[in-house]
């Protein structure tokens, strides 16, 4: 591990929910919480997990360029400059000494998502998943591919409010989101618990770990009081979640 990524790991260890999100071995992981829960920080830290690998590529997306996206870019300057990153304002891209890159982007619709059709990313982070349509998400998941002999882990990461007003996102992470008091005949999962699924024509079906072709999924729940470092920095009062 390089000194740069070691520094990021040390910072993340001060934030238990973010550390759980970053270190999860699930291919798909969501991170939910209210304002001050550190959702955007989690995506930024996670994207930098493997910047010591020369051909590592990460993509950070929002659906629209808005105040939250501008704030994410601003926060990236605080974080990525610490580990030797150089920012290209024109391309909205960070490049690191190894040659690794982290790119910011916008995907307003499926056509925008198609622009990444020829790309290979080992990490895709979606900030505000509840604003995306499911076809956008499904297509972007297909862009998780390795283009290096290092065979880096593929990670699809997303953030959204703790009570997402979006039917498909709620359904996608239902085992973790359905309240205990609600009658629910399906499987329930705890924060950070990994569940395995296979895709079928009618949707997805939960299967045992080790099933061929299965995709792993989890959800981490966070609140501002769990992130003392961010509270001390005043992040929970920034107005950005």
C-alpha positions in Angstrom: 0.0 0.0 0.0 1.4 3.4 -0.9 1.7 6.2 1.6 -1.1 8.1 -0.2 -3.7 5.3 0.1 -2.5 4.6 3.6 -3.3 8.2 4.6 -6.8 7.8 3.1 -7.3 4.6 5.0 -6.3 6.2 8.3 -8.8 9.0 7.7 -11.6 6.6 6.8 -11.0 4.6 10.0 -12.1 7.7 11.9 -15.5 7.3 10.2 -16.9 3.9 10.9 -19.8 4.0 8.4 -17.6 5.2 5.6 -15.0 2.6 6.4 -17.6 -0.2 6.3 -18.8 1.2 2.9 -15.2 1.4 1.4 -14.1 -2.0 2.7 -17.2 -3.9 1.8 -16.5 -6.7 -0.7 -19.9 -6.5 -2.2 -20.0 -5.5 -5.9 -23.0 -3.2 -5.3 -23.2 -1.1 -2.2 -25.5 1.7 -1.2 -24.9 4.3 1.5 -27.9 6.1 3.0 -28.5 8.7 5.6 -29.8 12.2 6.2 -27.9 15.5 5.9 -24.5 15.3 7.6 -24.3 11.5 7.2 -21.2 11.9 5.0 -22.6 10.3 1.9 -20.5 12.3 -0.6 -17.4 11.8 1.5 -17.9 8.1 1.4 -18.0 8.1 -2.4 -14.9 10.3 -2.7 -12.9 8.1 -0.3 -14.1 4.9 -1.9 -13.0 6.1 -5.3 -9.5 6.6 -4.1 -9.1 3.1 -2.7 -6.9 1.9 -5.6 -5.2 4.9 -6.9 -1.8 3.3 -6.6 -2.6 1.1 -9.7 -1.5 2.8 -12.9 -4.6 1.8 -15.0 -7.2 2.2 -12.3 -10.2 4.4 -13.4 -13.1 5.6 -11.3 -16.2 7.6 -12.3 -18.3 9.8 -10.0 -21.7 10.8 -11.2 -24.7 12.9 -10.4 -27.7 13.3 -12.6 -27.4 17.1 -12.9 -24.7 19.6 -12.3 -26.0 21.4 -9.2 -24.8 22.8 -5.9 -24.2 19.3 -4.6 -22.0 18.3 -7.6 -20.0 21.6 -7.2 -19.6 20.8 -3.5 -18.4 17.3 -4.3 -15.7 18.7 -6.7 -14.7 21.2 -4.0 -14.4 18.5 -1.4 -12.3 16.4 -3.8 -9.7 19.2 -3.8 -9.4 18.8 0.0 -9.0 15.1 -0.2 -7.2 14.2 -3.5 -4.6 17.0 -3.3 -3.4 15.3 -0.1 -2.4 12.2 -2.1 -0.7 13.9 -5.0 -3.6 14.3 -7.3 -3.6 16.8 -10.2 -6.9 18.3 -11.3 -7.9 19.0 -14.9 -10.7 21.6 -14.8 -11.6 21.1 -18.4 -12.0 17.3 -18.2 -13.2 17.3 -14.6 -10.6 14.6 -13.9 -8.1 13.9 -11.2 -4.8 12.1 -12.2 -2.5 10.6 -9.6 1.2 9.9 -9.7 0.7 6.3 -10.7 -1.4 7.3 -13.7 -4.7 6.3 -12.1 -7.7 8.7 -12.6 -10.9 9.7 -11.0 -13.4 11.5 -13.3 -16.5 13.5 -12.5 -19.5 13.3 -14.8 -23.2 14.0 -15.4 -25.8 11.5 -16.6 -29.1 13.3 -17.1 -30.7 10.4 -19.1 -29.9 7.0 -20.6 -28.4 8.7 -23.7 -25.9 10.4 -21.5 -25.0 7.1 -19.8 -24.4 5.6 -23.3 -21.4 8.0 -23.6 -19.6 5.7 -21.3 -20.3 2.7 -23.5 -16.7 2.3 -24.5 -15.2 2.9 -21.1 -13.7 0.6 -18.5 -14.2 1.6 -14.9 -13.3 -0.4 -11.8 -15.3 2.0 -9.5 -18.5 3.9 -10.3 -20.0 6.1 -7.7 -23.5 7.6 -8.1 -24.3 10.5 -5.7 -28.1 10.8 -5.4 -29.2 7.4 -6.8 -32.8 8.3 -6.1 -32.7 10.9 -8.9 -31.6 8.3 -11.5 -33.8 6.0 -13.6 -33.2 2.3 -13.3 -32.1 1.8 -16.9 -29.4 4.3 -16.3 -28.1 2.4 -13.3 -28.4 -1.0 -15.0 -26.3 0.3 -18.0 -23.7 1.9 -15.8 -23.2 -1.3 -13.9 -22.3 -3.0 -17.2 -19.4 -0.5 -17.5 -17.6 -2.1 -14.5 -14.8 -3.9 -16.3 -11.1 -4.5 -15.8 -8.6 -3.3 -18.4 -5.5 -4.4 -16.5 -3.8 -7.5 -15.4 -4.0 -6.3 -11.8 -7.6 -7.6 -11.8 -8.8 -4.9 -9.4 -12.1 -5.5 -7.5 -15.1 -4.0 -9.3 -17.3 -1.7 -7.2 -20.6 -0.1 -7.9 -21.3 2.5 -5.2 -24.3 4.8 -4.6 -25.7 7.2 -2.1 -29.3 8.3 -1.3 -31.4 9.7 1.5 -32.4 7.3 4.3 -36.0 7.2 3.2 -35.7 7.4 -0.6 -38.7 8.7 -2.5 -37.9 6.5 -5.4 -39.8 3.2 -5.9 -37.0 1.3 -7.8 -34.3 2.3 -5.4 -36.4 1.3 -2.4 -37.2 -2.0 -4.1 -33.5 -2.5 -5.0 -32.4 -2.1 -1.3 -35.7 -3.2 0.3 -34.2 -5.9 2.7 -32.2 -3.2 4.4 -34.7 -0.3 4.2 -38.1 -1.9 5.2 -38.8 -0.7 8.7 -39.0 -3.3 11.4 -42.6 -2.3 12.3 -43.8 -2.9 8.7 -45.2 -6.3 7.8 -42.6 -7.8 5.4 -42.7 -11.4 4.2 -39.3 -11.3 2.5 -35.8 -11.5 3.8 -34.5 -8.7 6.0 -30.8 -7.7 6.1 -28.8 -5.6 8.6 -26.6 -2.6 7.7 -23.5 -3.9 6.0 -24.8 -7.5 5.6 -24.1 -8.8 2.1 -26.8 -10.6 0.1 -26.3 -12.4 -3.2 -28.7 -12.2 -6.2 -29.0 -13.6 -9.7 -30.7 -11.6 -12.5 -33.7 -13.2 -14.1 -36.2 -11.9 -16.7 -38.7 -10.9 -14.0 -36.1 -9.2 -11.8 -33.6 -10.6 -9.3 -33.7 -13.6 -7.0 -31.8 -14.1 -3.7 -29.4 -17.0 -3.8 -26.7 -18.6 -1.5 -23.2 -17.2 -1.5 -21.1 -19.0 -4.1 -23.9 -19.3 -6.6 -22.5 -19.0 -10.2 -23.2 -15.7 -11.7 -24.5 -14.1 -8.5 -24.0 -10.4 -7.7 -23.4 -9.3 -4.2 -25.2 -6.3 -2.7 -25.3 -4.5 0.6 -26.4 -1.2 2.2 -24.7 0.9 4.9 -26.7 3.2 7.0 -25.2 6.3 8.5 -26.2 9.3 10.6 -24.2 12.5 11.4 -23.6 11.4 15.0 -21.7 8.4 13.7 -19.2 10.6 12.0 -17.5 12.7 14.7 -14.7 13.8 12.4 -17.1 15.3 10.0 -19.1 16.9 12.8 -16.0 18.5 14.1 -15.3 19.9 10.6 -18.8 21.4 10.5 -19.8 19.1 7.6 -23.2 18.4 9.2 -23.9 22.1 9.1 -22.9 22.6 5.4 -26.4 22.1 4.1 -25.0 19.4 1.7 -25.8 15.8 2.6 
